[in-house]
Structures are given as C-alpha cells and as structure tokens.
C-alpha cells in the first residue's frame, strides 16, 4: 500500500513539478536575456553597416542621401545592376566603382530595415521606424529621429538610443558629408 502511494502518486507528481519548474526557469531566462540578445544583434549589425557604407564611400564617394530618413536596402545590388549615379537612396560620385553585392541579405531587425538618418550634425545609422529597442522605447514614437534630433546625446541616454551602456546608433563619416557648421565656415557670408 505504501509503495502504491509512493510510486502511483508521489513520484509522478514530483516529476511533473520538476518539469514545470524547469519550463518556468527557461521562460524567465528567455524573457530576461531577450533584450540583451537583441541589443547585441543591433550593435553588431550597425557596426557592419557602418563598415560597409564607409567602404562604399571610399570607393564610390557618397554625395548624399535622398531623404532625411533613408532605408538601407540597397546593399544587395550587384555591380552593373543599376543605371545612373543613384543606388537606392544613395547618390554616388563614382557609381562605376560600385562592387556590390556587399551582403547576401540586407540586415533587418524586427523585420524592419536600418536607416541612414540625416541631422544637422551629420549622418547616423539607426534602427528603422517602429523598432522596439531593448530599453522599451520605440523608434519613431518614443525616439524621434528628425532633422533636429541630437543623436549624439541620444546615444548616451538610457531613455533613448542606449541600453545597459550599449548604443544603438553610429555616426556615419562619409567624404562628401559636411555638417552645416562646416559648410558655414566654407561658404561666404552675406
């Protein structure tokens, strides 16, 4: 009778309890680590995009981009796969030096493309509109990336483009880009 209770009820109950506890630990671990993994993915992809775009600038000289917010969805275009001097939203001085494709698939996060954002301080690579950052903020809703955005400060702000000391933007240094202040020092004043 004692063995029936032990093996019939107690052992299966303990096994189910241990199994449920392990599932609970796995779920809690996943919820805790998901923002960290998302942050690492964003940081790595932004660094990769910065390297690629700066290489394109060295080879082709990026003159500018068409819009204030420009999707980075043109890195898969093959050499001789376009006509003119414009690849995606990038305007090139030497389009014949294009050596794409630079990636097999354009990087995305949460199914949204990264962007090159133009501000008064220059160009920056950021996650795309609608991306929810690991700090809980959403690009375009909580973090506004317009022409006047101070992305340099946002990169140091945990309530903007930073999470646990990790920044989700990178300045893009391209040869043809000059900040408005640099342009003012070059152009004659009226």
N, C-alpha and C positions, 0 to 999 in steps of 0.2 A: 504494500500500500504506500509506504514511504517512497519507494523507488518510482512508483507510478506518478506521484505528485511531482517529484524532483525532475524526472525526465519527460513527463507528459505536459507540464505547465511551466515550471520554473525555468528550465534551460531554454525552451523556445522563446519565452518572454524576455529573458536576458539577451539572447541573440538578436531579437528584434530591437530591443532597446539600444544595444551597442551599434547595430546597423544604422538606426535613426540618428544616433549621436554622431556617427562618422559623416553621414549625409549633411547634418546641420553644421558641423565644423567645416566641411568642404564649401558649403554655400556661403558661410560667413567669411571664410578665407577669400573666396572669389569676389565677394562684394567689397572687401577691404582692399584687395590688390588690383582690382579692375582699373581704378583711376591711375594707379602707378604705372600699369602696363600701357594704358592709353597715353600717358604723359611721355613715356619712353619712345613709343611709336612716333608721336608727333615730333619730338625733338630730333630723332634720327631722320625722319623724312624731310623736315625743314632744313637740316644740315645738308642732306643730299641735294635738295633743290637749290640751295644757295651755291653749292659747288658747281652744279650743272649750269645754272644761269650765269655764274661768273665765267665759266669756260666759254659759254656761248658769247658772252660779251668780249672776251679776249680774242676770239676767232672772228666774230661777225660784227662786233660793235653795236650793241643795243642802243638805238637812238632814244626811244621812249616806248611807252605802252599806250594803247588807245584810250583806256578808261582810268578812272580813279581806282576802281577795284577790277582786277584782271585775273580771270581764271587761268591757272597753269594747267592747260590741257593740250598743249602743242608739242610736248617733248617726244612724242612717238612718230612725228612726221619724218619721213625718210628724206635723205639727201635727194635733191631734184624732185621732191614730191610736192612742190608748190611753185607758184608763179608770182613774180614780183618781189617786193622787199619786205613783205609782211608775213610772219609766221604766227598764226593765232592772233594774239593781241600785241605781239612784239614787233616793232619796226626796226629793221636791221640796215646798217650802212653797207655791209658786205654779205648779202644773202647767199652768194655763190660759195661762201666758205662754210655754210651750214653742213654739219656732218652727222645729222640725226639718222636714225632714232637714238635718243640719249637714254631712254628707258623702254622696257617692253610694254609696261602699262603706266599711265600717268598716276602718280600717288594720290590716294584719296584717304580721308578719314571720315568715318560715319557716312560713307557713300557720297561725300562732298569733296570737291576739288579744293586744293590750296589756292591762295591768291597772292598776286603781287599788288600791294596797296601803295598808292602814291599819296604822300602827305607833304606838307610844307617843309618837312625835314628830310625828304628823300623817299626812296622806295624800301618796302619791307615785305618779307614773305610771312604770311599768316595762314592759319586755318581758314577755311571758307565760311561763308554766311550760313548760319544755322548750326554750326558745330558746337556741341556742348563740351566745354572744357572740363578737365578733371576737378577744377575748383568749383564746379556747378554753374559757372557763368556761360552764357551763350553768345557767340559772335553775331553781331547784328541786332541783338536785343539788349543784352547787358553790357556788352563791349562794342561800342560804336567806332567803326574804323572809317571816318570821313577824312576830308582834306585837312581838317584842323586837329585830328587826333594826335596826341603826344604818345606815339607808340613806344618811344624810348623809355618814358616814365611807366607806361603800362607794362613793359617787360620786367619791371621791378616791383610790380604791385600784385600781391596775392589775390586781390579782388578784380584783377583784370587778366593780363596775359602771363600769369605766373602761378605755379603750384609747387609747394614744397621746395622753393628755390630754383625751380626749373622754368625757363622762359619758353613761351610758345610763339615766338616771332624771331626773325633775324633781319638785321639791316642788309640791304642788297646794294653792294657797291658796284656800280656799273660805270664805265668810262664816260659815256655821254651824259650822265646824270650829274646835275649840279643843283645844290639847294638854292632856294630863292635868294638867300643871303649871299651866296657865292655869285649868283647871276647879277645881283645889285652892285657888287663891287667891280664887276667886269663892264657892265653897261654904263654909258654916260648918264648922268642925272639931268633932268630938265631944269 
